[in-house]
Amino acid sequence: MKKFIVLTAFLSIFFSSVKAQETLQRPAYLTLGDSIAIVAPAGILKNRQATIEKAKKLAESWGLHVVLGKHIYVQNHHFAGTDLQRCQDFQEALDNPNIKAIWAARGGYGSVRILDKLDYTQFLKSPKWIIGYSDITAFHNHIHNLGVETLHAMMATSLQEKPEEIIKTVASFKKALFGEEITYSVKASKYNRGEVDVKINGQLIGGNLAILTSMLGSKSQLNTAGKILFIEEIGEYKYAIDRMLQSLKRANYFTNVKAVIVGDMSLIKKNTTKWGSSIEQLILEAIPADVPVFFNFPAGHEADNRAIIFGRDVQLLASNKQYSVTFIK
């Protein structure tokens, strides 16, 4: 019996690892005349009508038709409508065969409350792009485990930023949405860790640090083995970021990753008692010493928020001056 239990556990881990390496379904890239839905699965959209209209006009300028969720402007305390209303808008977008992408209006908080209320049956038969970042990480993780690629990119409310500051953000979003080639080159940070002139290939996964941590122990938790992990965060104390990192570390989140890419760590709060080290140092301390780590990737909660495709194989090339990330088509 003991041998059987050990064998069963081994096979479970083995097949879980194999599954983690499978190529995910890729939603069809958008073309002229396609429809995109803007829905609000999380935080309230208060005084954001003008910004949503800008997003609508942007998509229309690309030759797309735009459908707004019925309850997008409903206000239910913290949320953009009740769980049921937000779920209804998202479900209709998932099931509508004419809609080719679902674009989150904003993040905030609330996505996790509707994850398990949704029926993904029709979506899995004909996958479409799920787009957003921050709280939308909950969808990225959950849908990754369903076997479909997703798009970590600007949300509709990103258009409230100054136009000149989001030129690269918007351009990268359009490239990803329409299937153009994507390569990013980033100036090397003094904190980068790993061999010089190294090449790393792997599937890119990840998202917001707090949401990744909140997924631990659920069916939405990512299997990071053999993957390249991306993380970003905003508005936290250093001790809170360290707590998240330590939680992930204790769950073996970093044990078998090929590399970690660190995006924006924005608006870090100052505690009355100084932490005593940089964000970069506490990240490096939490991640095993043999795992390459690369900082300053332009994605997260800054105006310059480049689109990245989760579930897609990438090639990471690093030198002492820069590193590049190329998405394999």
C-alpha positions as CSV (number, residue, x, y, z in Angstrom):
1,M,0.0,0.0,0.0
2,K,2.8,2.4,0.9
3,K,4.5,1.7,-2.5
4,F,1.2,2.3,-4.3
5,I,0.7,5.7,-2.5
6,V,4.3,6.8,-3.4
7,L,3.8,5.7,-7.0
8,T,0.4,7.5,-7.2
9,A,2.0,10.7,-5.8
10,F,4.9,10.5,-8.3
11,L,2.5,10.0,-11.2
12,S,0.4,12.9,-10.1
13,I,3.3,15.2,-10.0
14,F,4.7,13.9,-13.3
15,F,1.4,14.3,-15.2
16,S,0.8,17.7,-13.6
17,S,4.3,18.8,-14.8
18,V,3.6,17.4,-18.3
19,K,0.2,19.2,-18.4
20,A,2.0,22.4,-17.4
21,Q,4.2,22.2,-20.4
22,E,1.4,21.6,-23.0
23,T,0.9,24.2,-25.6
24,L,-2.2,26.3,-24.7
25,Q,-5.0,27.1,-27.1
26,R,-4.5,30.4,-28.8
27,P,-7.5,32.7,-29.4
28,A,-7.8,34.0,-32.9
29,Y,-6.1,37.3,-33.5
30,L,-8.5,40.1,-34.3
31,T,-9.1,41.4,-37.8
32,L,-11.1,44.4,-39.2
33,G,-14.7,44.1,-38.4
34,D,-14.4,41.9,-35.3
35,S,-16.2,42.8,-32.1
36,I,-14.6,43.4,-28.7
37,A,-16.6,43.7,-25.5
38,I,-15.7,46.1,-22.7
39,V,-16.9,44.7,-19.3
40,A,-16.3,45.6,-15.7
41,P,-15.7,42.4,-13.7
42,A,-14.2,44.1,-10.6
43,G,-14.0,47.7,-9.3
44,I,-16.6,50.5,-9.6
45,L,-16.5,52.8,-12.6
46,K,-17.2,56.1,-11.0
47,N,-17.0,59.2,-13.2
48,R,-15.2,57.1,-15.9
49,Q,-17.8,57.4,-18.7
50,A,-15.5,59.8,-20.7
51,T,-12.6,57.4,-20.4
52,I,-14.6,54.4,-21.5
53,E,-15.8,56.4,-24.5
54,K,-12.1,57.1,-25.4
55,A,-11.4,53.4,-25.2
56,K,-14.4,52.7,-27.4
57,K,-13.3,55.2,-30.0
58,L,-9.7,53.8,-29.9
59,A,-11.0,50.3,-30.7
60,E,-13.3,51.6,-33.4
61,S,-10.3,53.5,-34.9
62,W,-8.7,50.0,-35.4
63,G,-11.7,48.8,-37.3
64,L,-13.4,47.0,-34.4
65,H,-17.0,47.0,-33.2
66,V,-17.4,47.7,-29.5
67,V,-20.0,46.2,-27.2
68,L,-20.4,47.6,-23.7
69,G,-21.5,45.3,-20.8
70,K,-25.1,46.1,-19.8
71,H,-24.1,46.8,-16.2
72,I,-20.8,48.5,-16.8
73,Y,-21.8,51.7,-15.0
74,V,-23.8,50.1,-12.2
75,Q,-22.4,51.1,-8.8
76,N,-22.7,48.6,-5.9
77,H,-20.5,50.0,-3.2
78,H,-16.9,48.9,-4.1
79,F,-18.0,47.0,-7.2
80,A,-19.2,47.7,-10.7
81,G,-22.5,46.1,-10.0
82,T,-23.4,43.0,-7.9
83,D,-21.5,39.8,-8.3
84,L,-24.5,38.5,-10.4
85,Q,-24.5,41.6,-12.6
86,R,-20.8,41.5,-13.3
87,C,-21.0,37.8,-13.9
88,Q,-23.9,38.2,-16.3
89,D,-22.0,40.7,-18.4
90,F,-18.9,38.5,-18.5
91,Q,-20.9,35.4,-19.2
92,E,-22.7,37.0,-22.1
93,A,-19.3,38.1,-23.6
94,L,-17.9,34.6,-23.1
95,D,-20.9,33.0,-24.9
96,N,-21.4,35.5,-27.7
97,P,-19.7,33.9,-30.8
98,N,-19.5,37.4,-32.4
99,I,-17.3,38.8,-29.7
100,K,-13.6,37.9,-30.2
101,A,-12.1,39.6,-27.2
102,I,-13.1,40.7,-23.7
103,W,-11.5,43.9,-22.5
104,A,-11.6,44.7,-18.8
105,A,-12.7,48.2,-18.1
106,R,-10.6,48.3,-15.0
107,G,-9.2,46.2,-12.1
108,G,-9.4,47.2,-8.5
109,Y,-10.9,44.2,-6.8
110,G,-13.7,41.8,-7.5
111,S,-12.7,39.4,-10.2
112,V,-12.1,36.4,-7.8
113,R,-15.7,36.8,-6.6
114,I,-17.1,35.7,-10.0
115,L,-14.5,33.3,-11.3
116,D,-16.3,30.2,-10.1
117,K,-19.8,31.5,-11.1
118,L,-18.9,31.5,-14.8
119,D,-19.5,28.7,-17.3
120,Y,-16.5,28.4,-19.6
121,T,-18.0,25.7,-21.9
122,Q,-18.6,27.8,-24.9
123,F,-15.4,29.8,-24.3
124,L,-13.3,26.7,-24.5
125,K,-15.0,25.6,-27.7
126,S,-14.1,28.9,-29.3
127,P,-11.5,30.8,-27.1
128,K,-11.3,34.6,-27.2
129,W,-8.8,37.0,-25.7
130,I,-9.2,38.0,-22.1
131,I,-7.5,41.4,-21.6
132,G,-6.3,43.3,-18.5
133,Y,-3.9,43.4,-15.7
134,S,-3.8,43.9,-11.9
135,D,-6.9,42.3,-10.4
136,I,-7.5,40.6,-13.8
137,T,-4.6,38.4,-12.8
138,A,-7.3,36.2,-11.3
139,F,-8.7,35.5,-14.8
140,H,-5.2,35.1,-16.3
141,N,-4.4,32.4,-13.7
142,H,-7.8,30.6,-13.9
143,I,-8.0,30.6,-17.7
144,H,-4.3,29.5,-18.0
145,N,-5.3,26.4,-16.0
146,L,-8.2,25.9,-18.5
147,G,-5.5,25.8,-21.2
148,V,-6.0,29.1,-23.0
149,E,-3.6,32.0,-23.6
150,T,-4.6,35.5,-22.2
151,L,-3.4,39.0,-22.8
152,H,-1.9,41.0,-19.9
153,A,-2.3,44.5,-21.2
154,M,-3.8,48.0,-20.7
155,M,-7.4,48.3,-19.6
156,A,-10.0,50.7,-20.9
157,T,-9.4,53.1,-18.0
158,S,-5.7,53.2,-18.9
159,L,-6.7,55.9,-21.4
160,Q,-7.1,58.4,-18.5
161,E,-3.3,58.7,-18.6
162,K,-1.6,61.5,-20.6
163,P,-1.7,60.4,-24.3
164,E,2.0,61.1,-24.8
165,E,2.9,58.7,-21.9
166,I,1.0,55.7,-23.2
167,I,2.0,55.7,-26.8
168,K,4.1,52.5,-26.4
169,T,1.4,51.0,-24.2
170,V,-1.3,51.4,-26.8
171,A,1.0,50.4,-29.7
172,S,2.0,47.2,-27.9
173,F,-1.6,46.4,-27.1
174,K,-2.6,46.7,-30.7
175,K,0.3,44.6,-31.9
176,A,-0.6,41.8,-29.5
177,L,-4.3,42.0,-30.3
178,F,-3.8,41.8,-34.1
179,G,-1.0,39.2,-34.0
180,E,2.1,41.2,-34.9
181,E,5.5,40.2,-33.8
182,I,6.5,41.3,-30.3
183,T,10.0,41.8,-28.9
184,Y,11.0,44.0,-26.0
185,S,14.5,45.1,-25.1
186,V,15.2,46.3,-21.6
187,K,18.2,48.0,-20.2
188,A,20.0,45.8,-17.7
189,S,19.6,46.6,-14.0
190,K,22.5,46.3,-11.6
191,Y,20.3,43.9,-9.6
192,N,19.8,41.4,-12.5
193,R,20.9,38.0,-11.6
194,G,22.0,35.3,-14.0
195,E,24.7,34.4,-16.4
196,V,25.9,36.9,-19.0
197,D,24.9,36.0,-22.6
198,V,22.3,33.6,-21.4
199,K,19.4,32.3,-23.5
200,I,16.2,31.0,-21.7
201,N,13.2,29.6,-23.4
202,G,9.9,29.0,-21.6
203,Q,6.2,29.7,-21.2
204,L,5.5,33.1,-19.7
205,I,3.0,33.2,-16.8
206,G,2.2,35.4,-13.8
207,G,0.7,38.8,-13.0
208,N,0.1,40.9,-9.9
209,L,1.9,39.6,-6.9
210,A,-1.0,40.0,-4.4
211,I,-3.4,38.2,-6.7
212,L,-0.9,35.4,-7.4
213,T,-0.6,34.9,-3.7
214,S,-4.4,34.9,-3.2
215,M,-4.7,32.1,-5.7
216,L,-2.5,29.7,-3.6
217,G,-4.3,26.5,-2.6
218,S,-7.1,27.0,-5.2
219,K,-7.7,25.4,-8.6
220,S,-6.6,28.8,-10.0
221,Q,-3.0,28.4,-8.6
222,L,-0.4,28.3,-11.3
223,N,2.0,25.4,-11.8
224,T,5.3,27.4,-12.2
225,A,7.5,24.4,-12.9
226,G,9.6,25.0,-16.1
227,K,8.0,28.4,-16.6
228,I,9.2,32.0,-16.8
229,L,7.4,34.0,-14.1
230,F,6.4,37.7,-14.4
231,I,5.5,39.7,-11.3
232,E,4.4,43.3,-10.6
233,E,2.8,45.2,-7.7
234,I,1.5,48.6,-6.6
235,G,0.7,50.5,-3.4
236,E,2.1,48.0,-0.8
237,Y,4.5,48.3,2.1
238,K,7.8,46.4,1.7
239,Y,6.9,44.1,4.6
240,A,3.6,43.2,2.8
241,I,5.5,42.5,-0.5
242,D,8.0,40.4,1.5
243,R,5.1,38.5,3.1
244,M,3.6,37.7,-0.3
245,L,7.0,36.5,-1.6
246,Q,7.6,34.4,1.5
247,S,4.2,32.8,1.1
248,L,4.9,32.0,-2.5
249,K,8.4,30.7,-1.5
250,R,6.9,28.4,1.1
251,A,4.5,27.0,-1.5
252,N,7.5,26.2,-3.7
253,Y,6.3,28.7,-6.3
254,F,9.9,29.7,-7.2
255,T,11.6,26.3,-6.7
256,N,11.5,25.1,-10.4
257,V,11.0,28.3,-12.4
258,K,13.4,28.9,-15.2
259,A,13.5,32.7,-14.6
260,V,11.7,35.6,-13.0
261,I,10.9,38.9,-14.7
262,V,10.1,41.7,-12.4
263,G,7.9,44.5,-13.8
264,D,6.9,47.8,-12.1
265,M,6.9,47.9,-8.3
266,S,4.9,51.1,-8.0
267,L,4.0,53.6,-5.2
268,I,5.7,51.6,-2.5
269,K,4.4,52.8,0.9
270,K,6.8,54.1,3.6
271,N,6.5,52.4,7.0
272,T,7.4,54.3,10.2
273,T,10.0,51.5,10.8
274,K,12.4,51.4,7.9
275,W,12.6,48.1,6.1
276,G,16.3,48.3,5.6
277,S,16.7,47.0,2.0
278,S,15.6,47.7,-1.5
279,I,12.6,46.0,-3.2
280,E,15.1,44.3,-5.5
281,Q,17.1,42.9,-2.6
282,L,14.0,41.4,-0.9
283,I,12.9,39.8,-4.2
284,L,16.3,38.3,-4.7
285,E,16.4,36.9,-1.2
286,A,13.1,35.1,-1.7
287,I,13.9,33.5,-5.0
288,P,16.5,30.6,-5.0
289,A,20.0,31.8,-5.9
290,D,20.2,29.6,-9.0
291,V,17.2,31.2,-10.6
292,P,17.9,34.1,-13.0
293,V,16.0,37.3,-12.1
294,F,15.5,40.3,-14.4
295,F,14.3,43.7,-13.3
296,N,12.7,46.8,-14.8
297,F,10.4,45.2,-17.3
298,P,8.0,47.9,-18.6
299,A,4.7,46.3,-17.5
300,G,2.5,46.9,-14.5
301,H,0.9,49.9,-13.0
302,E,2.9,52.6,-14.7
303,A,1.8,54.5,-17.8
304,D,4.3,52.5,-19.9
305,N,2.6,49.1,-19.6
306,R,3.6,46.9,-22.5
307,A,1.4,44.0,-23.5
308,I,2.5,40.5,-22.8
309,I,0.9,37.2,-23.7
310,F,0.5,34.7,-20.8
311,G,0.8,31.1,-21.8
312,R,3.0,31.9,-24.8
313,D,6.5,30.6,-25.2
314,V,9.1,33.3,-25.1
315,Q,12.8,33.5,-25.7
316,L,14.8,35.6,-23.2
317,L,18.3,36.7,-24.2
318,A,20.4,38.5,-21.6
319,S,23.7,40.4,-21.7
320,N,25.5,42.7,-19.3
321,K,23.8,45.7,-21.0
322,Q,20.3,44.6,-21.7
323,Y,17.9,41.7,-21.9
324,S,15.2,41.0,-24.5
325,V,12.0,39.1,-24.5
326,T,10.6,37.7,-27.8
327,F,7.2,36.1,-28.0
328,I,7.3,33.0,-30.3
329,K,4.5,33.0,-32.9
